[in-house]
Amino acid sequence: MTTAPTERTNPPTLVEDLLLLLFQPASGTIAGENTLFYVLGGAALADLALGDHLTTTGRGRVSSVAGHPPPDGLLRPAWDYLAEKPRGVQTALAAIGPALREPALQRLIARGDIDQQPRKVLGLFPSTALREGRTERRARLLADVRQVLVEGVEPTARVAALTALVSASGTLPWFHREIPWTSPVITRAKDLERGDWGADAAAAAVTRTVTATVVSSTIVAVTVLPHPTPPR
């Protein structure tokens, strides 16, 4: 799927930021690929919540805010789906998540955040390999997450949601070289999952509630699926 030129100029969505952060430059792979569609679906819902496009309707269900669609085309299908009627978060994750990886990846490539290089498998079959791009945006995102988890910096609402989603994905051990897998880090990550973002994360209570609901449902969804072993 090719990213429309008009969408390339939009600010990156939380879906793109999460996919970029989960990208592992050393191997050219995406951490947590087996559960990725749930996590990206969670990022889409969290992004809608951060933009006040989504609200809760009780009993773990979410619904679009009528008349307030997101401007970004990557998020619009999720908003349209939830505009039909309130849905359980896990139902929404399964419905919207599978369609997000490819368009989000193409946006990252178009922006230069990730490079796509041709190669041949077994010296015969054409393929492509993913490599770290030229923008250094992944390094900046990782630094933001590290500051929150390791240095105790209070996050913005967006960084809090991003960090909570990384934690929910079960992939934090993959980042052990930059973010030590320690008890304080684990505790802080769990706090963020529950919506404890600190005073600096200026976000409405409903946004925190929606995001915490999304994250907790993402955790439930991903824990029943197998996880690959992190690189050592």
C-alpha positions as CSV (number, residue, x, y, z in Angstrom):
1,M,0.0,0.0,0.0
2,T,1.4,3.4,-1.0
3,T,1.1,6.3,1.4
4,A,-0.7,9.2,-0.2
5,P,1.5,12.3,-0.6
6,T,-0.8,14.5,1.4
7,E,-0.5,12.1,4.4
8,R,3.3,12.2,4.3
9,T,3.3,15.8,5.5
10,N,1.1,15.0,8.6
11,P,2.7,14.8,12.0
12,P,3.5,11.1,12.8
13,T,0.7,9.2,14.4
14,L,1.3,7.3,17.6
15,V,1.0,4.1,15.5
16,E,4.0,5.2,13.4
17,D,6.0,6.2,16.5
18,L,5.3,2.9,18.2
19,L,6.2,0.9,15.0
20,L,9.4,2.9,14.6
21,L,10.4,2.3,18.3
22,L,9.7,-1.4,18.0
23,F,11.9,-1.6,14.9
24,Q,15.3,-3.2,15.8
25,P,18.0,-1.7,13.5
26,A,20.6,-4.4,14.3
27,S,18.4,-7.2,12.9
28,G,16.0,-5.2,10.6
29,T,13.1,-6.8,12.4
30,I,10.1,-5.6,14.4
31,A,10.1,-6.5,18.1
32,G,7.0,-8.5,19.1
33,E,5.9,-9.2,15.5
34,N,3.6,-12.0,16.7
35,T,1.4,-9.6,18.6
36,L,2.0,-6.5,16.7
37,F,-1.4,-5.9,15.3
38,Y,-3.0,-5.8,18.8
39,V,-0.3,-3.3,19.9
40,L,-0.7,-1.1,16.8
41,G,-4.5,-1.2,17.2
42,G,-3.9,0.0,20.8
43,A,-1.8,2.9,19.5
44,A,-4.5,3.9,17.1
45,L,-7.1,4.0,19.9
46,A,-4.8,5.8,22.2
47,D,-4.1,8.4,19.5
48,L,-7.8,8.9,19.0
49,A,-8.2,9.3,22.8
50,L,-5.3,11.9,23.0
51,G,-7.0,13.9,20.2
52,D,-10.4,13.7,22.0
53,H,-11.9,11.7,19.2
54,L,-12.7,8.7,21.4
55,T,-14.5,8.2,24.7
56,T,-15.6,5.4,27.0
57,T,-19.2,4.2,27.3
58,G,-18.7,2.0,30.4
59,R,-17.9,-1.7,30.9
60,G,-14.7,-1.5,28.9
61,R,-16.4,-0.2,25.7
62,V,-15.3,2.7,23.6
63,S,-17.0,4.9,21.0
64,S,-16.1,7.7,18.6
65,V,-16.9,11.2,19.6
66,A,-19.7,12.2,17.2
67,G,-18.8,14.8,14.6
68,H,-15.1,14.9,15.6
69,P,-13.2,12.6,13.2
70,P,-9.4,12.6,13.2
71,P,-7.7,14.5,10.4
72,D,-5.2,11.7,9.7
73,G,-6.3,9.1,7.2
74,L,-4.4,6.3,9.1
75,L,-6.7,6.8,12.1
76,R,-10.0,7.5,10.3
77,P,-10.9,3.8,9.7
78,A,-10.8,3.1,13.4
79,W,-12.9,6.2,14.1
80,D,-15.4,5.1,11.5
81,Y,-15.6,1.6,12.9
82,L,-16.3,2.9,16.4
83,A,-18.7,5.5,15.1
84,E,-21.1,2.7,14.1
85,K,-21.7,1.7,17.7
86,P,-19.7,1.3,20.9
87,R,-17.3,-1.7,20.9
88,G,-15.4,-3.6,23.4
89,V,-11.7,-2.6,23.3
90,Q,-10.4,-6.1,22.5
91,T,-13.0,-6.4,19.6
92,A,-11.8,-3.1,18.3
93,L,-8.1,-4.1,18.5
94,A,-8.7,-7.2,16.5
95,A,-10.8,-5.3,13.9
96,I,-8.5,-2.3,13.3
97,G,-5.0,-3.6,14.1
98,P,-4.3,-5.9,11.2
99,A,-4.6,-3.1,8.6
100,L,-2.1,-0.8,10.2
101,R,1.4,-2.3,9.9
102,E,1.9,-1.8,6.1
103,P,0.7,1.8,5.7
104,A,2.5,2.8,8.9
105,L,5.7,1.2,7.7
106,Q,5.4,2.9,4.3
107,R,5.0,6.3,6.0
108,L,8.2,5.6,8.0
109,I,10.0,4.7,4.8
110,A,8.7,7.8,3.0
111,R,9.9,10.0,5.8
112,G,13.3,8.4,5.9
113,D,12.9,7.1,9.4
114,I,13.5,3.6,8.0
115,D,15.3,2.7,4.8
116,Q,14.3,-0.2,2.6
117,Q,17.1,-1.8,0.7
118,P,17.0,-4.5,-2.0
119,R,18.6,-7.8,-1.4
120,K,18.6,-11.4,-2.7
121,V,17.6,-14.4,-0.6
122,L,20.0,-17.4,-1.2
123,G,21.6,-15.2,-3.8
124,L,18.6,-15.7,-6.1
125,F,15.3,-14.4,-5.0
126,P,14.7,-10.6,-4.8
127,S,13.6,-9.3,-1.4
128,T,14.0,-6.2,0.7
129,A,15.7,-5.5,4.0
130,L,14.9,-2.8,6.5
131,R,17.6,-0.6,7.9
132,E,17.7,2.4,10.2
133,G,16.9,5.6,8.4
134,R,18.7,9.0,8.3
135,T,16.4,11.1,10.5
136,E,17.5,9.8,13.9
137,R,13.9,10.0,15.0
138,R,13.9,6.5,16.5
139,A,16.9,7.5,18.7
140,R,14.9,10.6,20.0
141,L,11.8,8.5,20.8
142,L,14.0,5.9,22.6
143,A,15.6,8.7,24.6
144,D,12.2,10.1,25.6
145,V,11.1,6.6,26.8
146,R,14.4,6.1,28.7
147,Q,14.1,9.5,30.4
148,V,10.7,8.4,31.7
149,L,11.5,4.9,32.8
150,V,15.2,5.2,33.9
151,E,15.6,8.9,34.9
152,G,12.1,9.5,36.4
153,V,11.3,12.4,34.1
154,E,7.5,13.1,34.1
155,P,6.3,12.5,30.5
156,T,4.0,14.4,28.2
157,A,0.7,12.6,27.6
158,R,1.9,11.3,24.3
159,V,5.2,9.9,25.6
160,A,3.3,8.4,28.5
161,A,1.0,6.6,26.2
162,L,3.8,5.5,23.9
163,T,5.8,4.1,26.9
164,A,2.7,2.3,28.3
165,L,2.1,0.7,24.9
166,V,5.7,-0.5,24.6
167,S,5.3,-2.0,28.1
168,A,2.0,-3.6,27.2
169,S,3.5,-5.2,24.1
170,G,5.9,-7.2,26.3
171,T,8.9,-6.0,24.3
172,L,10.7,-3.9,26.9
173,P,13.3,-6.6,27.5
174,W,14.4,-6.1,23.9
175,F,15.6,-2.6,24.8
176,H,17.8,-3.8,27.7
177,R,21.0,-2.1,26.3
178,E,19.4,1.3,26.4
179,I,16.7,0.7,29.1
180,P,18.0,-1.7,31.8
181,W,15.4,-4.3,32.7
182,T,15.3,-3.5,36.5
183,S,12.6,-3.6,39.2
184,P,12.3,0.3,39.2
185,V,11.9,0.3,35.4
186,I,9.2,-2.4,35.6
187,T,7.4,-0.6,38.4
188,R,7.4,2.7,36.5
189,A,6.2,1.0,33.3
190,K,3.3,-0.6,35.2
191,D,2.3,2.8,36.7
192,L,2.1,4.2,33.2
193,E,0.0,1.3,32.0
194,R,-2.5,2.2,34.7
195,G,-2.6,5.9,33.6
196,D,-0.4,7.2,36.4
197,W,1.4,9.7,34.2
198,G,2.3,12.5,36.6
199,A,1.3,16.1,36.8
200,D,3.2,17.2,33.7
201,A,1.3,14.9,31.4
202,A,-1.5,17.5,30.9
203,A,-4.4,15.3,29.6
204,A,-8.0,15.2,30.5
205,A,-9.1,12.5,32.9
206,V,-11.2,10.8,30.2
207,T,-8.1,10.6,28.0
208,R,-6.1,8.8,30.7
209,T,-9.1,6.5,31.4
210,V,-9.5,5.6,27.7
211,T,-5.8,5.0,27.3
212,A,-5.5,2.9,30.4
213,T,-8.5,0.8,29.2
214,V,-6.8,0.4,25.8
215,V,-3.5,-0.6,27.4
216,S,-5.0,-3.1,29.8
217,S,-7.0,-4.7,27.0
218,T,-3.8,-4.8,24.8
219,I,-2.0,-6.6,27.7
220,V,-4.8,-9.2,27.9
221,A,-4.8,-9.7,24.1
222,V,-1.0,-10.1,23.8
223,T,-0.4,-12.4,26.8
224,V,-2.2,-15.3,25.2
225,L,0.1,-15.3,22.2
226,P,3.7,-16.5,22.1
227,H,6.6,-14.0,22.3
228,P,9.9,-14.4,20.6
229,T,13.0,-14.4,22.8
230,P,14.7,-11.0,23.0
231,P,18.2,-10.8,21.6
232,R,21.0,-10.9,24.1
